[in-house]
Amino acid sequence: MPRIVIIADTSRSMSERDLANAFGMIFEVTRAFGEVVVMPTDANVHAVQRVASEKDVELLGGGGTDMGRRCGG
């Protein structure tokens, strides 16, 4: 079971460069620690993905941002 959870902001305010940087950081973490859980979110959590390689993740979203929903607030 993965021990690291990454909440990736995929809201409309994220530029293509921001998303590319987030994608790169996710894979740096997987290379260092193995499988992680990625939750692509904007105002909603769009998926809970187990990620061990680039083919395992899809950064879904593109709406508004509400961090409170992401973190249980």
GUTOR-475099 format. One line per 5 residues: number of its first residue (from 1); their letters; for each residue x, z, y of N, C-alpha, C, O. Coordinates in nm, 3 decimals. Example, Ala and Ser with C-alpha at 12.3 -4.5 7.8 and 13.67 -1.06 7.14 Angstrom:
GUTOR-475099
1	AS	1.319:0.780:-0.569:1.230:0.780:-0.450:1.320:0.780:-0.330:1.424:0.846:-0.332 ~ 1.285:0.708:-0.225:1.367:0.714:-0.106:1.290:0.787:0.003:1.341:0.804:0.114
END
This chain:
GUTOR-475099
1	MPRIV	0.084:0.000:-0.119:0.000:0.000:0.000:0.089:0.000:0.125:0.180:0.082:0.135 ~ 0.064:-0.089:0.219:0.143:-0.093:0.341:0.130:0.036:0.422:0.024:0.099:0.422 ~ 0.235:0.075:0.488:0.235:0.195:0.569:0.236:0.166:0.718:0.212:0.257:0.798 ~ 0.261:0.044:0.757:0.269:0.008:0.898:0.148:-0.078:0.933:0.118:-0.175:0.864 ~ 0.080:-0.042:1.041:-0.033:-0.120:1.091:0.002:-0.171:1.230:0.044:-0.094:1.317
6	IIADT	-0.014:-0.300:1.251:0.013:-0.363:1.380:-0.119:-0.411:1.437:-0.189:-0.491:1.375 ~ -0.153:-0.362:1.555:-0.272:-0.408:1.626:-0.225:-0.513:1.726:-0.158:-0.482:1.824 ~ -0.262:-0.638:1.700:-0.215:-0.750:1.783:-0.323:-0.790:1.883:-0.433:-0.828:1.844 ~ -0.290:-0.782:2.011:-0.382:-0.823:2.117:-0.392:-0.975:2.117:-0.295:-1.044:2.146 ~ -0.509:-1.025:2.084:-0.532:-1.170:2.082:-0.638:-1.208:2.185:-0.705:-1.311:2.171
11	SRSMS	-0.652:-1.126:2.287:-0.754:-1.152:2.390:-0.718:-1.275:2.472:-0.605:-1.325:2.467 ~ -0.814:-1.321:2.546:-0.799:-1.441:2.630:-0.685:-1.426:2.731:-0.626:-1.525:2.773 ~ -0.654:-1.303:2.769:-0.547:-1.282:2.868:-0.407:-1.305:2.810:-0.310:-1.311:2.886 ~ -0.395:-1.317:2.680:-0.265:-1.342:2.617:-0.233:-1.490:2.625:-0.312:-1.574:2.583 ~ -0.117:-1.522:2.680:-0.075:-1.662:2.689:-0.024:-1.710:2.552:-0.002:-1.630:2.462
16	ERDLA	-0.004:-1.840:2.540:0.053:-1.894:2.416:0.191:-1.832:2.390:0.226:-1.804:2.276 ~ 0.267:-1.812:2.496:0.400:-1.750:2.481:0.387:-1.605:2.433:0.462:-1.561:2.347 ~ 0.290:-1.530:2.490:0.267:-1.393:2.446:0.232:-1.388:2.298:0.283:-1.305:2.224 ~ 0.143:-1.479:2.255:0.103:-1.483:2.114:0.220:-1.521:2.024:0.235:-1.466:1.915 ~ 0.301:-1.614:2.069:0.420:-1.653:1.992:0.516:-1.535:1.980:0.574:-1.514:1.874
21	NAFGM	0.533:-1.459:2.087:0.618:-1.340:2.083:0.562:-1.236:1.988:0.637:-1.174:1.912 ~ 0.430:-1.215:1.991:0.366:-1.119:1.900:0.387:-1.163:1.755:0.419:-1.081:1.669 ~ 0.368:-1.291:1.729:0.387:-1.347:1.596:0.530:-1.320:1.549:0.552:-1.277:1.435 ~ 0.626:-1.346:1.635:0.767:-1.323:1.602:0.797:-1.176:1.574:0.871:-1.144:1.481 ~ 0.738:-1.088:1.653:0.760:-0.944:1.632:0.701:-0.897:1.500:0.759:-0.814:1.430
26	IFEVT	0.584:-0.953:1.465:0.522:-0.918:1.336:0.618:-0.952:1.223:0.633:-0.873:1.130 ~ 0.682:-1.066:1.230:0.771:-1.106:1.122:0.904:-1.033:1.124:0.966:-1.019:1.019 ~ 0.949:-0.988:1.239:1.066:-0.901:1.242:1.037:-0.771:1.167:1.120:-0.721:1.092 ~ 0.917:-0.717:1.188:0.878:-0.593:1.120:0.865:-0.617:0.969:0.910:-0.534:0.890 ~ 0.805:-0.730:0.928:0.792:-0.756:0.784:0.928:-0.776:0.719:0.949:-0.734:0.605
31	RAFGE	1.020:-0.838:0.789:1.155:-0.855:0.733:1.224:-0.721:0.716:1.298:-0.700:0.619 ~ 1.200:-0.630:0.808:1.266:-0.500:0.803:1.199:-0.403:0.704:1.267:-0.324:0.639 ~ 1.065:-0.409:0.694:0.993:-0.307:0.619:0.909:-0.359:0.503:0.854:-0.279:0.427 ~ 0.896:-0.490:0.488:0.811:-0.545:0.382:0.669:-0.564:0.432:0.647:-0.590:0.550 ~ 0.573:-0.551:0.343:0.433:-0.577:0.376:0.380:-0.480:0.482:0.406:-0.360:0.477
36	VVVMP	0.304:-0.535:0.578:0.239:-0.457:0.683:0.093:-0.500:0.690:0.054:-0.601:0.632 ~ 0.014:-0.424:0.763:-0.124:-0.462:0.792:-0.130:-0.508:0.937:-0.079:-0.440:1.025 ~ -0.190:-0.624:0.962:-0.207:-0.676:1.097:-0.356:-0.684:1.126:-0.434:-0.735:1.047 ~ -0.393:-0.632:1.244:-0.532:-0.636:1.289:-0.537:-0.716:1.419:-0.515:-0.659:1.526 ~ -0.567:-0.846:1.413:-0.581:-0.925:1.536:-0.711:-0.886:1.606:-0.818:-0.888:1.547
41	TDANV	-0.699:-0.850:1.734:-0.815:-0.798:1.806:-0.820:-0.846:1.949:-0.718:-0.873:2.011 ~ -0.942:-0.856:2.001:-0.965:-0.869:2.144:-1.061:-0.754:2.176:-1.017:-0.639:2.178 ~ -1.186:-0.780:2.201:-1.282:-0.671:2.216:-1.329:-0.621:2.079:-1.392:-0.516:2.069 ~ -1.297:-0.696:1.974:-1.333:-0.660:1.837:-1.214:-0.681:1.745:-1.125:-0.760:1.774 ~ -1.214:-0.609:1.635:-1.116:-0.634:1.530:-1.169:-0.753:1.450:-1.280:-0.748:1.397
46	HAVQR	-1.089:-0.860:1.439:-1.135:-0.981:1.373:-1.098:-0.988:1.226:-1.158:-1.065:1.151 ~ -1.000:-0.910:1.184:-0.959:-0.911:1.044:-0.865:-0.794:1.020:-0.807:-0.738:1.113 ~ -0.852:-0.759:0.896:-0.749:-0.665:0.851:-0.670:-0.742:0.746:-0.717:-0.765:0.635 ~ -0.548:-0.783:0.784:-0.470:-0.874:0.701:-0.345:-0.805:0.648:-0.269:-0.744:0.723 ~ -0.324:-0.814:0.517:-0.197:-0.770:0.459:-0.099:-0.885:0.478:-0.126:-0.998:0.436
51	VASEK	0.013:-0.856:0.539:0.107:-0.961:0.578:0.245:-0.930:0.521:0.301:-0.823:0.544 ~ 0.298:-1.026:0.445:0.433:-1.016:0.393:0.517:-1.137:0.434:0.640:-1.136:0.422 ~ 0.449:-1.243:0.481:0.520:-1.364:0.525:0.435:-1.438:0.628:0.319:-1.402:0.651 ~ 0.492:-1.540:0.688:0.423:-1.614:0.793:0.292:-1.675:0.747:0.198:-1.686:0.826 ~ 0.281:-1.713:0.622:0.159:-1.777:0.573:0.043:-1.679:0.559:-0.071:-1.720:0.538
56	DVELL	0.071:-1.550:0.571:-0.031:-1.447:0.549:-0.108:-1.405:0.673:-0.205:-1.331:0.662 ~ -0.068:-1.451:0.791:-0.130:-1.401:0.914:-0.196:-1.513:0.993:-0.147:-1.625:1.000 ~ -0.310:-1.478:1.052:-0.378:-1.567:1.146:-0.420:-1.481:1.264:-0.497:-1.386:1.248 ~ -0.371:-1.515:1.383:-0.402:-1.436:1.502:-0.534:-1.484:1.560:-0.536:-1.573:1.646 ~ -0.644:-1.426:1.515:-0.780:-1.462:1.556:-0.818:-1.389:1.684:-0.762:-1.284:1.713
61	GGGGT	-0.911:-1.443:1.759:-0.961:-1.376:1.880:-0.975:-1.473:1.994:-1.006:-1.591:1.975 ~ -0.953:-1.422:2.114:-0.963:-1.505:2.233:-1.069:-1.461:2.330:-1.097:-1.530:2.428 ~ -1.130:-1.346:2.305:-1.233:-1.295:2.394:-1.176:-1.194:2.492:-1.058:-1.198:2.525 ~ -1.261:-1.102:2.536:-1.219:-0.997:2.628:-1.136:-0.891:2.557:-1.114:-0.899:2.436 ~ -1.092:-0.792:2.633:-1.007:-0.686:2.577:-1.078:-0.552:2.588:-1.132:-0.518:2.693
66	DMGRR	-1.076:-0.476:2.479:-1.130:-0.340:2.479:-1.047:-0.257:2.381:-1.079:-0.248:2.263 ~ -0.938:-0.197:2.433:-0.848:-0.120:2.349:-0.916:0.001:2.286:-0.877:0.044:2.178 ~ -1.017:0.055:2.351:-1.089:0.169:2.296:-1.151:0.139:2.161:-1.147:0.223:2.071 ~ -1.207:0.021:2.144:-1.264:-0.018:2.015:-1.158:-0.029:1.909:-1.180:0.005:1.793 ~ -1.042:-0.077:1.947:-0.933:-0.097:1.852:-0.882:0.035:1.797:-0.846:0.045:1.680
71	CGG	-0.880:0.135:1.882:-0.816:0.262:1.845:-0.918:0.372:1.819:-0.883:0.490:1.816 ~ -1.043:0.335:1.801:-1.144:0.435:1.766:-1.198:0.514:1.882:-1.262:0.617:1.861 ~ -1.174:0.469:2.007:-1.217:0.544:2.124:-1.352:0.506:2.174:-1.399:0.563:2.272
END
